[in-house]
Amino acid sequence: MRKLGLVVGVLEDAPDMAALVGHWLEEAGYTTRWFRNATEYRRRQGSGAIDLLLSTGCCSTVAASK
């Protein structure tokens, strides 16, 4: 599998779903980083560039509560 050199962040609170989405993306040649919630993403954001951030809808309540 040829690596594309792009990093996709997966914002998902369910570990099983994050693993599944991550597997699909890695099979397609992407590097993935998993973030359990928006707070974790913001805290770890400076640890490396993210080319695309995918949210499966887990954080809609976090955004609405702010």
Backbone as CSV, one residue per row, in Angstrom:
resi,resn,N_x,N_y,N_z,CA_x,CA_y,CA_z,C_x,C_y,C_z
1,MET,0.851,-1.190,0.000,0.000,0.000,0.000,0.885,1.238,0.000
2,ARG,0.621,2.121,-0.925,1.361,3.368,-1.026,0.817,4.373,-0.026
3,LYS,1.686,4.951,0.777,1.285,5.995,1.723,1.088,7.300,0.973
4,LEU,0.039,8.028,1.318,-0.285,9.274,0.639,0.404,10.482,1.264
5,GLY,0.906,10.329,2.489,1.562,11.448,3.156,0.589,12.424,3.793
6,LEU,-0.676,12.050,3.894,-1.687,12.909,4.507,-2.137,12.309,5.828
7,VAL,-2.395,13.195,6.800,-2.815,12.755,8.124,-4.272,13.139,8.342
8,VAL,-5.077,12.158,8.698,-6.494,12.387,8.967,-6.736,12.173,10.458
9,GLY,-7.284,13.176,11.111,-7.682,13.053,12.503,-9.098,12.503,12.564
10,VAL,-9.321,11.549,13.446,-10.646,10.949,13.621,-11.144,11.331,15.006
11,LEU,-12.170,12.154,15.053,-12.767,12.609,16.302,-13.964,11.720,16.596
12,GLU,-13.774,10.777,17.522,-14.798,9.755,17.779,-14.659,9.270,19.212
13,ASP,-15.769,9.218,19.939,-15.702,8.815,21.345,-15.790,7.308,21.552
14,ALA,-16.193,6.551,20.549,-16.294,5.092,20.666,-15.033,4.444,20.074
15,PRO,-14.232,3.787,20.909,-12.982,3.192,20.423,-13.167,2.214,19.267
16,ASP,-14.222,1.409,19.299,-14.448,0.439,18.219,-14.711,1.138,16.890
17,MET,-15.518,2.183,16.918,-15.821,2.926,15.694,-14.569,3.647,15.185
18,ALA,-13.797,4.237,16.103,-12.565,4.922,15.711,-11.594,3.937,15.055
19,ALA,-11.505,2.731,15.613,-10.619,1.713,15.040,-11.079,1.306,13.642
20,LEU,-12.378,1.175,13.454,-12.916,0.790,12.148,-12.644,1.872,11.101
21,VAL,-12.971,3.112,11.438,-12.744,4.224,10.506,-11.245,4.371,10.230
22,GLY,-10.441,4.274,11.294,-8.990,4.351,11.125,-8.461,3.262,10.212
23,HIS,-8.984,2.058,10.355,-8.565,0.940,9.507,-8.879,1.226,8.039
24,TRP,-10.085,1.688,7.766,-10.465,2.017,6.379,-9.536,3.070,5.796
25,LEU,-9.274,4.111,6.579,-8.412,5.193,6.088,-6.980,4.711,5.860
26,GLU,-6.460,3.914,6.789,-5.097,3.405,6.641,-4.984,2.453,5.455
27,GLU,-6.030,1.662,5.205,-6.048,0.797,4.024,-5.998,1.622,2.735
28,ALA,-6.540,2.833,2.788,-6.546,3.721,1.618,-5.248,4.525,1.510
29,GLY,-4.332,4.357,2.484,-3.031,5.016,2.391,-2.834,6.224,3.278
30,TYR,-3.817,6.543,4.113,-3.701,7.697,5.007,-3.084,7.289,6.347
31,THR,-2.457,8.245,7.008,-2.042,8.087,8.399,-3.160,8.666,9.243
32,THR,-3.492,8.018,10.354,-4.602,8.511,11.169,-4.153,8.816,12.589
33,ARG,-4.866,9.733,13.207,-4.722,10.032,14.628,-6.125,10.066,15.224
34,TRP,-6.294,9.380,16.333,-7.597,9.291,16.978,-7.662,10.255,18.149
35,PHE,-8.773,10.991,18.221,-9.067,11.906,19.328,-10.425,11.513,19.887
36,ARG,-10.471,11.265,21.181,-11.708,10.810,21.827,-12.759,11.918,21.905
37,ASN,-12.319,13.173,22.020,-13.258,14.296,22.122,-12.562,15.584,21.697
38,ALA,-13.326,16.661,21.626,-12.778,17.939,21.167,-11.711,18.475,22.112
39,THR,-11.874,18.235,23.402,-10.883,18.692,24.376,-9.541,18.009,24.122
40,GLU,-9.564,16.714,23.895,-8.323,15.986,23.606,-7.701,16.483,22.305
41,TYR,-8.528,16.732,21.297,-8.007,17.264,20.030,-7.308,18.594,20.257
42,ARG,-7.948,19.507,20.973,-7.340,20.819,21.217,-6.046,20.696,22.014
43,ARG,-6.011,19.786,22.980,-4.822,19.604,23.810,-3.658,19.028,22.993
44,ARG,-3.940,18.085,22.110,-2.891,17.418,21.338,-2.646,18.031,19.966
45,GLN,-3.385,19.038,19.621,-3.340,19.635,18.291,-1.931,20.067,17.881
46,GLY,-1.150,20.567,18.804,0.191,21.036,18.470,1.203,19.931,18.269
47,SER,0.824,18.666,18.497,1.785,17.563,18.414,2.044,17.093,16.984
48,GLY,1.394,17.677,16.017,1.608,17.299,14.625,0.500,17.828,13.748
49,ALA,0.825,18.008,12.490,-0.148,18.569,11.560,-1.239,17.556,11.224
50,ILE,-2.447,18.050,11.114,-3.596,17.255,10.677,-4.073,17.885,9.361
51,ASP,-4.155,17.080,8.318,-4.612,17.589,7.024,-6.130,17.644,6.928
52,LEU,-6.801,16.733,7.619,-8.258,16.678,7.591,-8.732,16.117,8.922
53,LEU,-9.759,16.728,9.496,-10.336,16.236,10.739,-11.751,15.752,10.452
54,LEU,-11.993,14.465,10.711,-13.320,13.882,10.530,-13.981,13.725,11.885
55,SER,-15.219,14.158,11.978,-16.004,13.973,13.188,-17.209,13.127,12.834
56,THR,-17.464,12.113,13.632,-18.599,11.236,13.362,-19.856,11.713,14.075
57,GLY,-19.821,12.920,14.597,-20.986,13.474,15.257,-20.934,13.386,16.763
58,CYS,-19.863,12.832,17.306,-19.767,12.635,18.754,-19.674,13.943,19.507
59,CYS,-19.255,14.991,18.854,-18.950,16.222,19.594,-19.999,17.295,19.422
60,SER,-21.138,16.963,18.852,-22.167,17.983,18.654,-22.676,18.502,19.992
61,THR,-22.733,17.653,21.014,-23.192,18.114,22.321,-22.137,18.969,23.005
62,VAL,-20.859,18.698,22.735,-19.786,19.533,23.306,-19.864,20.928,22.720
63,ALA,-20.009,21.022,21.403,-20.080,22.327,20.763,-21.329,23.088,21.193
64,ALA,-22.436,22.393,21.339,-23.691,23.048,21.710,-23.683,23.542,23.146
65,SER,-22.880,22.915,24.002,-22.875,23.296,25.397,-21.992,24.502,25.696
66,LYS,-21.211,24.937,24.726,-20.297,26.065,24.945,-20.927,27.373,24.574
